[in-house]
Amino acid sequence: MGDDEMMTEAEIDAEFERTQPIGNAINALAQAELAVAAVDEMPPDVAVRVGDTLRNLCNRKGAP
């Protein structure tokens, strides 16, 4: 699409829906980083759970 072409509302909606999972994954990672930064020292069991959760999010079927 050239700079002078406009997207229709339907095209914008379709692109938003197509890229929504990417945005969700980025948001989840950002939230996890904030949670990790909020504590000075994470207990080992919590660190394992956070790692498992991040791995699960990244390995989900259909994940970007």
Distance bins in CASP14 RR format, pairs under 12 A and 6 or more apart:
PFRMAT RR
TARGET T0000
AUTHOR 0000-0000-0000
RMODE 2
METHOD distances of the structure
MODEL  1
1 7 1 0 0 1 0 0 0 0 0 0 0
1 8 0 0 0 0 0 1 0 0 0 0 0
1 11 0 0 0 0 1 0 0 0 0 0 0
1 12 0 0 0 0 0 1 0 0 0 0 0
1 15 0 0 0 0 0 1 0 0 0 0 0
5 11 0 0 0 0 0 1 0 0 0 0 0
6 12 0 0 0 0 1 0 0 0 0 0 0
7 13 0 0 0 0 1 0 0 0 0 0 0
7 14 0 0 0 0 1 0 0 0 0 0 0
7 15 1 0 0 1 0 0 0 0 0 0 0
7 16 0 0 0 0 0 1 0 0 0 0 0
8 14 0 0 0 0 1 0 0 0 0 0 0
8 15 0 0 0 0 0 1 0 0 0 0 0
9 15 0 0 0 0 0 1 0 0 0 0 0
9 16 0 0 0 0 0 1 0 0 0 0 0
10 16 0 0 0 0 0 1 0 0 0 0 0
10 17 0 0 0 0 0 1 0 0 0 0 0
11 17 0 0 0 0 0 1 0 0 0 0 0
11 18 0 0 0 0 0 1 0 0 0 0 0
12 18 0 0 0 0 0 1 0 0 0 0 0
12 19 0 0 0 0 0 1 0 0 0 0 0
13 19 0 0 0 0 0 1 0 0 0 0 0
13 20 0 0 0 0 0 1 0 0 0 0 0
14 20 0 0 0 0 0 1 0 0 0 0 0
15 22 0 0 0 0 0 1 0 0 0 0 0
16 22 0 0 0 0 0 1 0 0 0 0 0
16 23 0 0 0 0 0 1 0 0 0 0 0
16 24 0 0 0 0 0 1 0 0 0 0 0
17 23 0 0 0 0 0 1 0 0 0 0 0
17 24 0 0 0 0 0 1 0 0 0 0 0
18 62 0 0 0 0 0 1 0 0 0 0 0
18 64 0 0 0 0 0 1 0 0 0 0 0
19 25 0 0 0 0 0 1 0 0 0 0 0
19 26 0 0 0 0 0 1 0 0 0 0 0
19 64 0 0 0 0 1 0 0 0 0 0 0
20 26 0 0 0 0 0 1 0 0 0 0 0
20 27 0 0 0 0 0 1 0 0 0 0 0
20 64 0 0 0 0 0 1 0 0 0 0 0
21 27 0 0 0 0 0 1 0 0 0 0 0
21 28 0 0 0 0 0 1 0 0 0 0 0
21 57 0 0 0 0 0 1 0 0 0 0 0
21 58 0 0 0 0 0 1 0 0 0 0 0
21 60 0 0 0 0 1 0 0 0 0 0 0
21 61 0 0 0 0 0 1 0 0 0 0 0
21 62 1 0 0 1 0 0 0 0 0 0 0
21 63 1 0 0 1 0 0 0 0 0 0 0
21 64 1 0 1 0 0 0 0 0 0 0 0
22 28 0 0 0 0 0 1 0 0 0 0 0
22 29 0 0 0 0 0 1 0 0 0 0 0
22 62 0 0 0 0 0 1 0 0 0 0 0
22 63 0 0 0 0 1 0 0 0 0 0 0
22 64 1 0 1 0 0 0 0 0 0 0 0
23 29 0 0 0 0 1 0 0 0 0 0 0
23 30 0 0 0 0 1 0 0 0 0 0 0
23 31 0 0 0 0 0 1 0 0 0 0 0
23 57 0 0 0 0 0 1 0 0 0 0 0
23 63 0 0 0 0 0 1 0 0 0 0 0
23 64 0 0 0 0 1 0 0 0 0 0 0
24 30 0 0 0 0 0 1 0 0 0 0 0
24 31 0 0 0 0 0 1 0 0 0 0 0
24 57 0 0 0 0 1 0 0 0 0 0 0
24 60 0 0 0 0 0 1 0 0 0 0 0
24 62 0 0 0 0 0 1 0 0 0 0 0
24 63 0 0 0 0 1 0 0 0 0 0 0
24 64 0 0 0 0 1 0 0 0 0 0 0
25 31 0 0 0 0 0 1 0 0 0 0 0
25 32 0 0 0 0 0 1 0 0 0 0 0
25 54 0 0 0 0 0 1 0 0 0 0 0
25 56 0 0 0 0 0 1 0 0 0 0 0
25 57 1 0 0 1 0 0 0 0 0 0 0
25 58 1 0 0 1 0 0 0 0 0 0 0
25 59 0 0 0 0 0 1 0 0 0 0 0
25 60 0 0 0 0 1 0 0 0 0 0 0
25 62 0 0 0 0 0 1 0 0 0 0 0
25 63 1 0 0 1 0 0 0 0 0 0 0
25 64 1 0 0 1 0 0 0 0 0 0 0
26 32 0 0 0 0 0 1 0 0 0 0 0
26 33 0 0 0 0 0 1 0 0 0 0 0
26 57 0 0 0 0 0 1 0 0 0 0 0
26 58 0 0 0 0 0 1 0 0 0 0 0
26 63 0 0 0 0 0 1 0 0 0 0 0
26 64 0 0 0 0 1 0 0 0 0 0 0
27 33 0 0 0 0 0 1 0 0 0 0 0
27 34 0 0 0 0 0 1 0 0 0 0 0
27 57 0 0 0 0 0 1 0 0 0 0 0
28 34 0 0 0 0 0 1 0 0 0 0 0
28 35 0 0 0 0 0 1 0 0 0 0 0
28 50 0 0 0 0 0 1 0 0 0 0 0
28 53 0 0 0 0 1 0 0 0 0 0 0
28 54 0 0 0 0 1 0 0 0 0 0 0
28 56 0 0 0 0 0 1 0 0 0 0 0
28 57 1 0 1 0 0 0 0 0 0 0 0
28 58 0 0 0 0 1 0 0 0 0 0 0
28 60 0 0 0 0 0 1 0 0 0 0 0
28 63 0 0 0 0 0 1 0 0 0 0 0
28 64 0 0 0 0 0 1 0 0 0 0 0
29 35 0 0 0 0 0 1 0 0 0 0 0
29 36 0 0 0 0 0 1 0 0 0 0 0
29 50 0 0 0 0 0 1 0 0 0 0 0
29 51 0 0 0 0 0 1 0 0 0 0 0
29 53 0 0 0 0 0 1 0 0 0 0 0
29 54 1 0 0 1 0 0 0 0 0 0 0
29 55 0 0 0 0 0 1 0 0 0 0 0
29 57 1 0 0 1 0 0 0 0 0 0 0
29 58 0 0 0 0 1 0 0 0 0 0 0
29 63 0 0 0 0 0 1 0 0 0 0 0
29 64 0 0 0 0 0 1 0 0 0 0 0
30 36 0 0 0 0 0 1 0 0 0 0 0
30 37 0 0 0 0 0 1 0 0 0 0 0
30 54 0 0 0 0 0 1 0 0 0 0 0
30 57 0 0 0 0 0 1 0 0 0 0 0
31 37 0 0 0 0 0 1 0 0 0 0 0
31 38 0 0 0 0 0 1 0 0 0 0 0
31 50 0 0 0 0 0 1 0 0 0 0 0
31 53 0 0 0 0 0 1 0 0 0 0 0
31 54 0 0 0 0 0 1 0 0 0 0 0
31 57 0 0 0 0 0 1 0 0 0 0 0
32 38 0 0 0 0 0 1 0 0 0 0 0
32 42 0 0 0 0 0 1 0 0 0 0 0
32 46 0 0 0 0 0 1 0 0 0 0 0
32 47 0 0 0 0 0 1 0 0 0 0 0
32 49 0 0 0 0 0 1 0 0 0 0 0
32 50 1 0 0 1 0 0 0 0 0 0 0
32 51 0 0 0 0 1 0 0 0 0 0 0
32 52 0 0 0 0 0 1 0 0 0 0 0
32 53 1 0 0 1 0 0 0 0 0 0 0
32 54 1 0 1 0 0 0 0 0 0 0 0
32 55 0 0 0 0 0 1 0 0 0 0 0
32 56 0 0 0 0 0 1 0 0 0 0 0
32 57 0 0 0 0 1 0 0 0 0 0 0
32 58 0 0 0 0 0 1 0 0 0 0 0
33 39 0 0 0 0 0 1 0 0 0 0 0
33 50 0 0 0 0 0 1 0 0 0 0 0
33 54 0 0 0 0 1 0 0 0 0 0 0
34 50 0 0 0 0 0 1 0 0 0 0 0
35 42 0 0 0 0 1 0 0 0 0 0 0
35 46 0 0 0 0 1 0 0 0 0 0 0
35 47 0 0 0 0 0 1 0 0 0 0 0
35 49 0 0 0 0 0 1 0 0 0 0 0
35 50 1 0 0 1 0 0 0 0 0 0 0
35 51 0 0 0 0 0 1 0 0 0 0 0
35 53 0 0 0 0 0 1 0 0 0 0 0
35 54 0 0 0 0 0 1 0 0 0 0 0
36 42 1 0 0 1 0 0 0 0 0 0 0
36 46 0 0 0 0 1 0 0 0 0 0 0
36 47 0 0 0 0 1 0 0 0 0 0 0
36 49 0 0 0 0 0 1 0 0 0 0 0
36 50 1 0 0 1 0 0 0 0 0 0 0
36 51 0 0 0 0 1 0 0 0 0 0 0
36 53 0 0 0 0 0 1 0 0 0 0 0
36 54 0 0 0 0 1 0 0 0 0 0 0
37 50 0 0 0 0 0 1 0 0 0 0 0
38 46 0 0 0 0 0 1 0 0 0 0 0
38 50 0 0 0 0 0 1 0 0 0 0 0
39 46 0 0 0 0 1 0 0 0 0 0 0
39 47 0 0 0 0 1 0 0 0 0 0 0
39 50 0 0 0 0 0 1 0 0 0 0 0
41 47 0 0 0 0 1 0 0 0 0 0 0
42 48 0 0 0 0 1 0 0 0 0 0 0
42 49 0 0 0 0 1 0 0 0 0 0 0
42 50 1 0 0 1 0 0 0 0 0 0 0
42 51 0 0 0 0 0 1 0 0 0 0 0
43 49 0 0 0 0 1 0 0 0 0 0 0
43 50 0 0 0 0 0 1 0 0 0 0 0
44 50 0 0 0 0 0 1 0 0 0 0 0
44 51 0 0 0 0 0 1 0 0 0 0 0
45 51 0 0 0 0 0 1 0 0 0 0 0
45 52 0 0 0 0 0 1 0 0 0 0 0
46 52 0 0 0 0 0 1 0 0 0 0 0
46 53 0 0 0 0 0 1 0 0 0 0 0
47 53 0 0 0 0 0 1 0 0 0 0 0
47 54 0 0 0 0 0 1 0 0 0 0 0
48 54 0 0 0 0 0 1 0 0 0 0 0
48 55 0 0 0 0 0 1 0 0 0 0 0
49 55 0 0 0 0 0 1 0 0 0 0 0
49 56 0 0 0 0 0 1 0 0 0 0 0
50 56 0 0 0 0 0 1 0 0 0 0 0
50 57 0 0 0 0 0 1 0 0 0 0 0
51 57 0 0 0 0 1 0 0 0 0 0 0
51 58 0 0 0 0 1 0 0 0 0 0 0
51 59 0 0 0 0 0 1 0 0 0 0 0
52 58 0 0 0 0 0 1 0 0 0 0 0
52 59 0 0 0 0 0 1 0 0 0 0 0
53 59 0 0 0 0 0 1 0 0 0 0 0
53 60 0 0 0 0 0 1 0 0 0 0 0
54 60 0 0 0 0 0 1 0 0 0 0 0
54 63 0 0 0 0 0 1 0 0 0 0 0
55 63 0 0 0 0 0 1 0 0 0 0 0
56 63 0 0 0 0 1 0 0 0 0 0 0
57 63 1 0 0 1 0 0 0 0 0 0 0
57 64 0 0 0 0 0 1 0 0 0 0 0
58 64 0 0 0 0 1 0 0 0 0 0 0
END
